[in-house]
Amino acid sequence: MPKLIPIIGMEVHVELSTASKMFCSCPNNPDETKPNTNICEICTAQPGTLPVPNKEAIVSTVKISKALGATVRELSKFDRKHYFYPDLPKGYQISQYDEPIGEHVVLDLEFAPEENIRDTAHIGVRRIHLEEDTAKLFHDTKGTLVDFNRAGAPLVEIVTDPDFMSALEAKTYCQELRTLLRALKVSDADMEKGHMRCEANISVQKAGSFEIVDGEVKPLNGETLNSKVELKNLNSFKAVEKGIEFEIERQTKMIENGETWVQQTRGWNEDEEVTVLQRTKENAADYRYFPEPDIPPFHPRKIAGTFSLPELPQEKRKRFEEEY
């Protein structure tokens, strides 16, 4: 049996701590316990309403991009991402696709030799974009209820290339990211409250059967690659590590048994410590992206020159090591 290599990419969603929601003036308080309190005609998608972007949320996203060392784009725009689900009242999500706010940077994660992985992992961050959050669904034996308090909350998505090779690398990246977000004071980043949600894209491939080009896994020598699995419900650093480890082991056993699978989304069941099938996975074409006609393009790079960053956690660690 040829050597099998795990390939992992991360998508992290971060709820911003702005006073109001992304496209309306409703209070941004996703933790409100009384259902459907902070809602209006815009975040419940009533006919004839128009979105107005939240400047504070755009500034926070530019701060995150600068702090990560990403390129802040000269021009950016919002797009419509179409899918039909009860937590999305418009039938589409206002998001960003081909012109995000920040893009293209490589982050270095360093590890001690005793951790038995690479000394340094070079992780490409492909994009940092801004979108609106969805509503919350509550399921019971009588049916499903929808709470729109979270609908329209500003949400930053940070997408990496498939550059992680272990669950420990992915967990460490998420921990470093949370530390940075809190230092910037753009989000509480409490995973147990859903302020920071981590998702992993995982596939296991035969050594020599692939190459990674511009963040995409490409087959070599006519090989057929195994499908990737998107893993959700990772609401703690422990869940990130254990969920990825389980999925790597599950896919490895299937390959050894000659089994195949389709691209899919799975959830992490923390009680049983297993992944469970949720749905087959869509591709970008299925979302029918097109530019949001009600919001004009904007210039993030101009915003980037209006503020300075505080001393960042990695810089502070380095200074402490040198001084003490």
PEQUI-V450761 format. One record per run of one state. SS is the DSSP state (helix for helix, strand for strand, loop for the rest). FROM is the first residue (numbers start at 1). LEN is the number of residues. If there is no record, write none. Layout:
# PEQUI-V450761
((SS & FROM & LEN) (SS & FROM & LEN))
This chain:
# PEQUI-V450761
((loop & 1 & 3) (strand & 4 & 12) (loop & 16 & 4) (strand & 20 & 1) (loop & 21 & 6) (strand & 27 & 1) (loop & 28 & 27) (helix & 55 & 14) (loop & 69 & 2) (strand & 71 & 2) (loop & 73 & 3) (strand & 76 & 1) (loop & 77 & 2) (strand & 79 & 4) (loop & 83 & 9) (strand & 92 & 4) (loop & 96 & 6) (strand & 102 & 9) (loop & 111 & 2) (helix & 113 & 3) (loop & 116 & 4) (strand & 120 & 13) (loop & 133 & 3) (strand & 136 & 5) (loop & 141 & 2) (strand & 143 & 5) (loop & 148 & 6) (strand & 154 & 7) (loop & 161 & 3) (strand & 164 & 1) (loop & 165 & 2) (helix & 167 & 18) (loop & 185 & 6) (helix & 191 & 3) (loop & 194 & 2) (strand & 196 & 11) (loop & 207 & 3) (strand & 210 & 4) (loop & 214 & 2) (strand & 216 & 4) (loop & 220 & 9) (strand & 229 & 6) (loop & 235 & 2) (helix & 237 & 20) (loop & 257 & 7) (strand & 264 & 6) (loop & 270 & 4) (strand & 274 & 7) (loop & 281 & 3) (helix & 284 & 4) (loop & 288 & 2) (strand & 290 & 2) (loop & 292 & 6) (strand & 298 & 1) (loop & 299 & 1) (helix & 300 & 5) (loop & 305 & 8) (helix & 313 & 11) (loop & 324 & 1))
